[in-house]
Amino acid sequence: MAVIELVFPKLKKDPELIKQALSKVPGLARAAFKEAGVQRGLRGFIDSENGKDVTSELRELVILEWLSASDFTTFIESSAFVSYMEHMKPYADGPPELDLFETNIGSPLFGPREFLEIILVRPKNVTSLEDVETILKKVKSSLEEANDSETIYGASVNLSEQVATIIRTFASREEREAAKNSQQELLSEIGKLAVVTRLNAEVKQLPI
């Protein structure tokens, strides 16, 4: 098992401010995250959502691997997190969305492949945990049939409405594009129970 956090910052749509953030924030993050229990990290931008090009929207993505869910909770409630968010204020257009997942594995995320597909699955019946469990069983069965041991999947542990996530990594944008229909049957089946959002992103290592 791994504990993976997806962070969706809300940055001001100002290229100059984003350029400043890209140069200053990694150093701030390294100090704050390492002490808090983050093991590894990625940082980049979302380039499409459900097939629509969103590169011009400058939507940042940060992915963190935590030692444990309790370390995440402790950090969010700490003065160190408050201090970190204060440093982020000049660049932020509101609080970030923080989604924490317990996943089957985490290691494929932090290898040399920099292109990701992230599939967020929100059950239509938000009061039913059984729907999330059913979705994850379908995902696991499909991946086992395909002999796929590197796709990451799991359920959220910090949200009021539980969400499932599936993450695949690719060596290039072309490889990612070629694979976009490989899970169509599975996603069509999941779509009967949930709202599916597909995000594509390009990321790089965030030194911790």
N, C-alpha and C positions, 0 to 999 in steps of 0.2 A: 504493500500500500504506500501511497505518497499523498502529501497534502499540498495541493496546488492552488495558488490564488491568481485569479484574473483581475487585473486592475484596469479600469477604463477611466483614465483621467479626463477632466473637462478643461481643456486648455483654451485660452483666449485665441481667437482666430487671427493672430497677428504673427506673420512669419518671423519678424525680428525678435519678438518675445519668445517664440518657440526655439529659435536659434540660440538665444541666451539660455533657455531651459536645457537644451541638449548639451550645452557645455558645462553648466553649473550643477544640474540636478544629480547626475551620476555620482559625483563625489559626496554629496549630501546623503544620497540613498545608501551608498556603500557603508558609511559610518553608522547610519541608523539601522539598516536591515541586518548587518552582520551581528551587531550586538543583540538584536531582538531574536535571532534564531533562524534567519533566512539562510538556506543552504546554497541556492543558485538562483540566477535571474536572467530574464530576457527583456528587451525593450525595443519597440518599433512602432509601426503605424499600420492601421487597417486600410487595405486598398479596395475592398469591395464588400458589400453586404447583399446577400440574396441575388448575386449577379450584377448588382448596380455598382459602378465605379464611384468610390467615395474618397479618392486620393486627395481631391481638392479641399476636403473638409478637415484634413489634418487631425485625424482621430487617433490619438496615441493609445498604445497597449503596453502594459507591463505584466510580465508573468513571473511569479515568485514561487519557489519551492520552500516550504516551511518544515522545520524539524517535527512540529506537531501542531494540531489545531489550537491547543491551549497557548502555545507561544504566540500565535497570531492574535488571539483574544487579549492576551496580556499586553501585547504591543499596542493594540488599538485603544486600550484603556489607559495607556501610560503617558507621562509628561513628554517622553521622547517623541511620541507620535504627534502630540500637540505642537511641539517645537518644529518637527519636520513639516507639518502642514502650514505653519507660519512662514517657513522659508519658501513654500510653494505658492503662497498667496499672490505674488506679483504676476504669476503665469496662469493661475487657475480662474476658471469661469464658473466655479461651483465645486462642491465636494465630489470626490471620485466615487465611482461605483466599485465596490469591493466584493467579489464573488469567490468564496472559498469552497474547494471541492476535495473530497477524499477520492482518490483515483487508484486504478489498478497498478500503475507504474508512473514514474516521472522521468526516468533517465533519457528516453528518446527525444524529449523536448530540448535537452540541453547539449545536444551533439552539434555536428557541423552544419546540419540542414537549417536554413534560415527562412523557409517559406512554410506557412501554416494554414490549415483549414480548421476553424473552430466552429463546431455545431452546438448551439445552445438549444435545449429542448425544454419547453415550459408546458407541463400538462394542462389541458383545458379544464380539467377538474382540479382546481388548486388545493382542495381540501383532502385529496386522496394521495397518500404516500404509496399506495399499491400501484398507481399508474407509473410512478418513477421507477419502482422496482421492476415492473413489467417491461418498461422501456430498456432498462439496463440488462435485463436477462436476454432480450432480443438482440441487443448490441453484442453481448458476450457470445451468444450462440452464432451470430453471423460472422464474427471475427474468428472464432474457432474453426468454422467451416472453411474460411478463406486462409487458414493457417497464418493469420496476422497477429504477431506478438508485439507489435510496436505502437498500435493505435491506443491512445489514452482515453479512458472514459471513467466517469464517476458521478456522484451525486453531491449537491451543495450541502454545506453544514452550517451556514451562517445566515441564510435568507429565510424570510417568513414564508415565502412561497418556494417550495423546493424545485430545483432545476437540475437537469442532467446535462453533462457536457461530453462531447467527443472531440478529440484533437488529433489531427494527423499532420506529420511533418514531411516536407519534400525538399529535394536538392535544388530545384529550380522552379520558376514560375510556370515554365512549360510542362514540367512533370505534374505539377499541381493541377493545371488545366486539363491535362490528359486523363487525370484520375477522377474528375469531378462527377462522373456518372457511375462510378464503380459501386457506390452505396445507394443508388437510387431506389432499388427495391426495398431495402431496409428503411430508408427515410420515408418512403411512401407509406409503409406499414406503421411507422412511428407517428406519422402525420394524422392518423386516425384518432390518436390519443392526445396529441400535443401540437403546440405551435413551434415550428422549427425555424431558427435563424442561422444562416450560414455566413460566417465571416472569413475573409481571406486576409492574411497579414504577412508582412516581411519584418523579421526581427533580427537583432544581434545580441550577443552576450552582454549582460549587465554585470560588470565585475563586482563581486561581493567580498 
